[in-house]
């Protein structure tokens, strides 16, 4: 007959096995490995796209604090705001007692947070491959077994937007301005990849980096057929030196997106399919067939 010690030992082994099954090891975009005894239940996010992805994975309820720019889903607007991604309020974050802080790799705030004993996972998607990887990493962190489903839905939505476009807009030469500066989305960015999938030509080469700051004269010389820009950057655009001569400006082929739509367009996350639909609608409404070779003014 097996004695009490055996059964106590078996229970202990089974408990340890269950506990270890919940243990997580995450490697973030810094190459840093972070260990968790179990999936985090209290999360602070300092990047809107990361918060949106947490929600899309079904765990909005675990977010206890967000940065000042996070505004989607609407329920997140009720959460405490803890500053910006580059200038977070460290005291406010600590007060929320998070199990993990999600933030961009480019922010140096991780040093202060880690020095205070907080776990930090730094993730910064800039391309489609990055978005897929970040989605799956957050799925692992949250113990979501079908995170790949979320990525496939995004990808399929972009493909559907591309298929919706009339053939005559393909080849349109597009300039996409992300922010004043001007900062542009190049071919190497997730925005540029969406434009490529829509069958149009980005005037900003990927060799300049994903989101380069341009000399405004570069855009004048490139002479795009169509411009996409958020409302905040559009004000005063026509007054920039040389810009009235740009074909897109001259022919009023400029799509100005209100702030809520601009947020969708510049966030690499679950709403990329919606962003592709917005771009496709812009192209359908504003693009004109490119002139024959040699006929461009």
C-alpha positions, 0 to 999 in steps of 0.5 A: 500500500502506498503511504501518505508521504507518496501521495503528498509527494505526488501532489507536490510534483503535480502542483509544481508541474502545473505552476511551471506550465504557466511560467513564461519566458518572453524575449523582447525587441531589445533582445532581453529575456523576461521571466514571468511566473504566470501571465501578467494580470495588471498591464500598463501600456505606453504605446497605443498599438500595443494596447490595441493589440492586447484588447484584440487578443481579448484581454482589455480588462488586464490593462490598468494604465495607458499613455496619453495617446491611447484612445481606442477602444473607447473603454481605455479612455477611462483608464489612468493616463501615465504620460507619453511613451517617451516621457512617462510619469514613473511615479504614476506607473509604479502606483498602479503596481503593474505586473508588466509595462509594455513600451516602445524599444526607442524609449529609454524609460525602461531603465528607470522602471527596471531599476525600480523592480518593474518588468518591462517588455519593449516592442516596437512594430514598424513593418508587417513582419514586426506586427506579426511578431509582436502580435504573437509575442503578446499572445504568448505573454497573455497565454492566448493560444490562437494569436495567429488568428488575429494576425491572419484577420489583419492580413486578409483585410488588407488583401481584401482592400487591395482587391476592391480597387479599380485597376486604373488607380494602380501605379499612382505615385503617392506621398504619405506624410506621417507628421509635420517635419515633414516625416514620411512613411517610406516603402520600408514602413508598414504604411509603405507596405500597405501602399505597395499591396494596394498596387501604388508607388510610394515616392519615398524609397525604403533606403531612407528608413521607415519614417524619414524626415524629408527636405520639403524640396524632395517632395516637390521634386518627386511631384506625387500624383496623390498625397495622404495626410492627417488633418494636423499636418495638412494645415498650411501645406499649400503654403509650403515653398514650391508646393502649389506646383506639385501635381497632387496639390494643383489638381486637389488630389489630396486626402486629408484624414481627420484625427480619428482616421489618422490614428488608424493609419499610423498605428501598426496593429489590429486596425491595419485592415481598416487603414488599408480600406481608408487608403483604398477609398482615398485612391478610388476618390482622388487618384487619376490614371498616371499620364503617359511616360514623358508627359508628366509636368 
